[in-house]
Amino acid sequence: MTSTLPETFAPRAAVPEPDLTPDEIVARAEELAAGLPARQAETERRGHYAEDTHEAFTRAGFYRILVPRRYGGYEFGPATFMKVATTLARGCPSTGWMYLFGAAHALVAATLFDERTQAELFAGGDFVCPATVAPAGSATRAEDGSWLLDGVWNYCSGAPYATHFIGHTLVFDDPDGPPAPMLFIAERSQFERLDDWGDQLGLKGSGSHSIRIQGARVPAHRTLPGHLSQIPVTDELPGRTLHGPEYGGGPLSFMLLELGALAVGMAQGALDAYEELMRTRTTTFFPIVPRIEDPDFQFRFGEATGMIATADAAMTEAVRQWEQLCLKDAAAFTREEELRLATISREVVRLCWRAVEGQLFPTAGSSSVRAGERVERVWRDLSMLHSHAGNGVFLASHAGRELARAHFGTGQ
């Protein structure tokens, strides 16, 4: 496709490693993840992963996995991205969470925004863009059609190293009607990160700080009417036209599949820690034997392994189905399909939680669930994921009903 953009909008970033492969970038994630468990305590104290970790992720190309190749990205697709995020979450849940929710929204930007906007957003190549779905703040339309934004948006995971921010607000364009949601994307120079993260039960190092915007002018072409979770993709979207079908998928299902990918990584990390305990500790009661020789510990380990492996397989297949739907025409990605994929993620989270909360955490031993121990940390972090609004509210309470309504066409 030949670009019709003016010269000022032409892509400016080159691909740093043109021959890099998906397998190589996953291998880099595995290597970096191996060093994350030892740094979990400092990550929690800081509230986000360290500057040198961020620099390592940059060099590895992690922030370009979903950026279109024409803008200096690797365009490796959701399967590779989810694998990298799962791998990092296995090493450190907070780090995996912060990375995923910072880097994932390159796919949103490359799918929904027009060519001019994308050329502006991706001009730097690396793209770290936290997003929130709860409308906040206020927007006033200026005479030139731009929007003046003010407000505070909470839970902006990935904020410490953000290059952009996607948020929602409510606008009152129709004086006789209710306010309508509007999605916007702001540049780093237009917002500040508040120092308000780290006191929560879990995910203390996930960089989920609040973002404050004061009087920022956002051009109209960097806004979209509606809410990210409700944007239909059955019509041709800019990303599909610009980059191909991989950038024409549903943002709601992708956003909720992200929770499943993180849950799998966290549960794998808990299983790693439990295996270490089995190899290094003995039973408490007679006959005192190494835990690896005890039938009860063997049973717990085997049960958890099966649950986590099933969750991993379900996630792999769900992402494959998401990609396959993209390869069909735009009309294939219906609301029903989006919700069906989202409910797979719900079951993945449930399986991972049952494995950790029901099998591993209760039998690890009291000395292994003290504050700061790896099993205790994963339990805290996974409990936060389990109660996250996307999983605990939407997936647990609404997705099933909405899926049935979409299937039977019964509306509300």
C-alpha positions in Angstrom: 0.0 0.0 0.0 1.4 3.4 -1.0 1.2 6.1 1.7 -0.7 9.3 0.9 0.6 11.1 4.0 2.4 14.4 3.7 6.1 14.3 4.3 5.7 15.6 7.8 3.7 12.5 8.7 6.0 9.9 7.2 7.4 7.2 9.6 10.7 8.2 11.1 11.8 5.2 13.1 13.8 2.3 11.6 13.6 -1.3 12.9 16.6 -1.7 15.2 17.2 -5.4 14.4 15.5 -6.3 11.0 16.3 -10.0 11.3 15.1 -10.5 14.9 12.7 -13.4 15.1 9.8 -14.1 17.6 11.7 -17.1 19.0 14.7 -14.9 19.7 12.7 -12.3 21.5 10.9 -14.9 23.7 14.4 -16.3 24.5 15.5 -12.9 25.6 12.4 -12.7 27.9 13.3 -16.0 29.4 16.9 -14.9 30.1 15.8 -11.6 31.6 13.0 -13.2 33.7 15.5 -15.5 35.4 16.9 -12.5 37.2 13.6 -11.0 38.2 12.8 -13.1 41.4 15.8 -11.8 43.2 14.7 -8.2 42.6 11.1 -8.5 43.6 11.5 -6.9 47.0 13.2 -3.8 45.6 10.6 -3.6 42.8 7.8 -3.5 45.4 9.6 -0.9 47.5 10.1 1.3 44.5 6.6 0.8 43.1 7.8 -0.2 39.6 10.7 -2.1 38.0 14.1 -0.4 37.9 15.5 1.9 35.2 18.1 -0.7 34.2 15.3 -3.3 33.7 13.5 -0.8 31.5 16.6 -0.2 29.5 17.1 -3.9 29.1 13.5 -4.3 27.9 14.2 -1.5 25.4 17.3 -3.1 24.1 15.6 -6.4 23.8 12.8 -4.9 21.7 10.0 -5.6 24.0 8.3 -2.2 23.5 8.2 -2.8 19.8 6.6 -6.2 19.6 3.2 -4.9 18.7 4.3 -1.7 16.9 3.7 -2.0 13.1 6.8 -2.6 11.1 6.3 0.5 9.0 6.8 2.6 12.2 10.0 0.8 13.4 8.3 -2.0 15.2 8.6 -5.8 14.9 4.9 -6.6 14.3 5.3 -10.0 15.9 1.7 -10.3 16.9 -0.3 -11.2 20.0 1.0 -14.8 20.4 4.6 -13.6 20.8 3.6 -10.6 22.9 1.5 -12.7 25.3 4.4 -15.3 25.6 6.8 -12.5 26.5 4.4 -11.1 29.1 3.7 -14.5 30.6 7.4 -15.2 30.9 8.1 -12.0 32.6 5.2 -12.5 35.0 6.6 -15.9 35.9 9.7 -14.2 37.1 8.0 -11.3 38.8 4.3 -10.7 38.7 4.6 -6.9 39.2 7.1 -6.6 36.4 5.0 -8.7 34.0 1.9 -6.7 34.8 3.6 -3.3 34.4 5.3 -4.4 31.2 2.1 -5.9 29.6 -0.2 -3.0 30.4 2.4 -0.5 29.2 3.2 -2.2 25.9 -0.1 -3.8 25.0 -1.8 -0.7 23.8 0.4 -0.3 20.7 -2.1 -2.8 19.2 -5.0 -0.6 20.2 -3.4 2.6 18.7 -2.4 0.8 15.5 -5.9 -0.7 15.1 -8.2 2.3 15.9 -6.4 5.5 14.9 -6.0 6.8 11.4 -2.7 7.0 9.4 -1.8 10.6 10.4 -2.3 9.9 14.1 -0.3 6.6 14.0 2.6 8.3 12.3 2.7 10.8 15.1 2.3 8.3 17.9 4.8 5.8 16.7 7.4 8.3 15.6 9.8 7.2 18.4 9.5 3.5 17.7 9.3 2.3 21.4 5.7 2.7 22.6 4.7 2.5 26.3 1.1 3.5 26.8 -0.9 2.7 29.9 -4.7 2.8 29.5 -7.6 3.0 31.8 -11.3 2.2 31.0 -13.0 4.2 33.8 -14.1 7.6 32.5 -12.7 10.5 34.6 -11.8 14.1 34.4 -13.4 16.6 32.0 -13.1 17.7 28.4 -14.0 21.0 26.9 -14.1 21.5 23.1 -11.9 24.4 21.9 -12.8 26.6 18.9 -10.3 24.8 16.7 -12.0 21.4 17.4 -9.4 20.2 19.9 -10.2 19.2 23.4 -8.9 20.7 26.7 -8.5 17.9 29.3 -8.3 18.1 33.0 -8.5 15.4 35.6 -6.9 12.5 37.4 -7.0 8.9 36.0 -6.2 6.1 38.5 -4.6 2.6 38.0 -2.4 3.6 35.0 -0.2 0.5 35.0 3.0 1.2 33.1 3.0 4.9 34.0 6.6 5.3 35.2 8.1 4.8 31.7 5.1 5.9 29.6 5.5 7.6 26.3 1.7 8.1 26.0 -1.5 7.6 27.9 -5.0 6.4 26.7 -7.9 7.5 28.9 -11.6 8.0 28.7 -13.7 10.9 29.8 -17.3 12.0 29.4 -18.4 14.8 27.0 -21.6 16.7 26.9 -22.0 17.4 23.2 -25.8 16.9 23.3 -27.4 19.3 25.8 -30.6 17.3 25.8 -28.9 13.9 26.2 -26.7 12.0 28.6 -22.9 12.4 28.5 -21.1 10.3 26.0 -17.7 8.5 26.5 -14.7 9.7 24.6 -11.4 7.9 24.2 -8.2 10.1 23.9 -4.5 9.6 23.8 -2.1 12.1 25.3 1.7 12.5 25.0 4.1 12.2 27.9 4.7 15.9 28.0 0.9 16.5 28.7 0.6 14.5 31.9 2.4 13.9 35.2 2.6 10.7 37.2 1.5 10.9 40.8 3.4 9.2 43.6 0.4 7.2 44.9 1.2 3.5 44.3 2.6 0.8 46.5 0.2 0.5 49.5 -2.0 -2.1 48.0 -2.1 -5.8 49.1 -0.5 -7.1 45.9 1.1 -5.9 42.7 3.0 -3.3 44.7 5.6 -3.0 42.0 3.3 -2.8 39.0 3.8 0.9 38.4 0.0 1.5 38.5 0.2 5.1 39.5 -2.4 7.8 38.8 -1.9 10.2 35.9 -2.9 13.9 36.2 -3.6 16.1 33.2 -4.1 19.8 33.6 -5.3 21.9 30.8 -3.7 19.7 28.1 -4.8 20.4 24.5 -5.5 17.1 22.7 -6.1 17.4 18.9 -9.4 16.0 17.7 -7.7 13.3 15.6 -6.2 11.9 18.8 -9.7 11.2 20.2 -12.4 8.7 19.3 -16.1 8.7 20.2 -17.1 5.8 22.4 -15.5 3.4 24.9 -12.7 1.0 24.1 -14.7 -2.0 25.4 -17.6 -1.2 23.1 -16.0 -0.2 19.8 -17.3 -2.6 17.1 -14.7 -4.1 14.8 -17.0 -5.6 12.2 -16.5 -2.6 10.1 -13.1 -2.0 8.4 -10.8 -0.4 10.9 -7.8 1.8 10.0 -5.3 -0.8 11.2 -6.6 -3.5 9.0 -6.3 -1.2 6.0 -2.8 0.1 6.9 -1.1 -3.0 8.3 -3.2 -6.0 7.4 -5.7 -8.2 9.2 -3.7 -8.7 12.4 -4.6 -5.1 13.3 -8.3 -5.6 12.8 -9.2 -7.6 16.0 -11.4 -6.8 18.9 -9.9 -4.7 21.6 -12.3 -6.0 24.3 -11.3 -9.6 24.0 -7.6 -8.8 23.6 -7.7 -6.6 26.8 -9.3 -9.4 28.8 -7.1 -12.2 27.4 -4.2 -10.2 28.8 -5.4 -11.1 32.3 -5.3 -14.7 31.5 -1.7 -14.5 30.2 -0.6 -12.8 33.4 -2.4 -15.3 35.6 -0.6 -18.2 33.8 2.8 -16.6 34.4 2.1 -15.9 38.0 0.9 -19.4 38.7 3.9 -20.8 36.9 6.1 -18.7 39.2 4.3 -20.1 42.2 4.9 -23.6 41.0 8.6 -22.9 40.5 8.8 -21.7 44.1 6.9 -24.7 45.4 9.2 -27.1 43.5 12.2 -25.4 45.1 10.6 -26.0 48.5 10.0 -29.6 47.7 13.6 -30.1 46.6 15.1 -28.4 49.7 12.7 -29.1 52.6 11.4 -32.1 54.5 8.1 -33.1 55.9 7.1 -31.8 59.4 5.7 -35.0 60.8 7.0 -38.5 60.9 8.2 -40.2 58.9 10.4 -37.2 58.1 11.4 -37.4 54.5 12.3 -35.0 51.7 9.1 -33.5 50.4 9.7 -34.8 46.9 9.3 -38.3 48.4 6.0 -37.5 50.3 2.8 -38.7 48.6 0.8 -35.7 49.8 3.3 -33.1 48.5 3.5 -35.1 45.3 -0.2 -35.0 44.9 -0.4 -31.2 45.5 2.4 -30.6 43.0 0.8 -32.8 40.4 -2.7 -31.3 40.8 -1.3 -27.8 40.5 0.8 -28.7 37.5 -2.2 -30.1 35.7 -4.3 -27.0 36.4 -1.7 -24.6 35.3 -0.8 -26.6 32.2 -4.5 -26.6 31.2 -4.7 -22.9 31.8 -1.6 -22.3 29.6 -3.0 -24.5 26.9 -6.3 -22.7 27.0 -4.6 -19.3 26.7 -2.4 -20.5 23.8 -5.5 -21.7 21.9 -7.6 -18.6 22.7 -4.9 -16.3 21.4 -4.6 -18.5 18.3 -8.4 -18.2 17.8 -8.1 -14.4 18.2 -5.5 -14.3 15.5 -7.5 -16.6 13.2 -10.5 -14.4 13.5 -8.4 -11.4 12.4 -7.4 -13.3 9.3 -11.1 -13.6 8.3 -13.0 -10.6 7.0 -13.9 -7.8 9.5 -17.4 -9.1 9.9 -16.1 -12.3 11.6 -15.1 -10.5 14.8 -18.6 -10.1 16.3 -19.5 -9.1 19.8 -20.4 -12.8 20.5 -16.9 -13.9 19.4 -15.3 -11.2 21.6 -17.2 -12.3 24.6 -16.6 -16.0 24.0 -12.9 -15.4 23.9 -13.1 -13.3 27.1 -14.8 -16.1 29.0 -11.9 -18.4 28.1 -9.7 -15.9 29.9 -12.0 -16.0 32.9 -11.7 -19.8 33.2 -7.9 -19.5 32.8 -7.8 -17.1 35.8 -10.0 -19.4 37.8 -7.8 -22.4 37.1 -4.7 -20.5 38.1 -6.3 -19.2 41.3 -7.4 -22.7 42.3 -4.0 -24.0 41.7 -2.2 -21.4 43.8 -4.8 -20.7 46.5 -6.1 -24.3 46.8 -3.0 -26.4 46.3 0.3 -24.5 46.6 -0.2 -21.7 49.1 -1.9 -23.8 52.0 0.8 -26.5 51.9 3.9 -24.5 51.3 4.4 -24.0 55.0 4.1 -21.0 57.3 7.8 -20.0 56.9 7.2 -19.9 53.1 4.3 -17.5 53.3 5.9 -14.8 55.4 5.9 -11.4 53.9 8.3 -11.2 51.0 8.6 -14.9 50.4 8.0 -15.8 46.7 4.9 -18.0 47.3 3.4 -15.3 49.6 4.1 -12.6 47.0 2.5 -14.6 44.1 -0.5 -15.3 46.3 -0.9 -11.6 47.0 -0.4 -10.6 43.4 -2.7 -13.3 42.0 -5.4 -12.3 44.5 -5.2 -8.8 43.2 -5.6 -10.0 39.6 -8.5 -12.2 40.7 -10.3 -9.2 42.0 -9.3 -6.8 39.2 -12.3 -5.0 37.7 -11.9 -6.7 34.3 -11.9 -10.2 35.9 -13.8 -9.8 39.1 -16.5 -7.4 37.8 -16.9 -7.8 34.1 -15.8 -11.4 33.5 -17.3 -12.8 36.7 -20.5 -10.8 36.7 -21.4 -9.6 33.2 -19.6 -11.5 30.5 -21.7 -14.6 30.7 -25.0 -12.8 30.5 -23.7 -10.5 27.7 -22.5 -13.6 25.7 -25.9 -15.2 26.0 -27.7 -12.0 24.9 -25.4 -11.6 21.9 -25.9 -15.3 20.9 -29.7 -15.2 21.2 -30.1 -11.6 20.1 -32.2 -10.7 23.2 -30.6 -7.3 23.9 -31.0 -6.2 27.5 
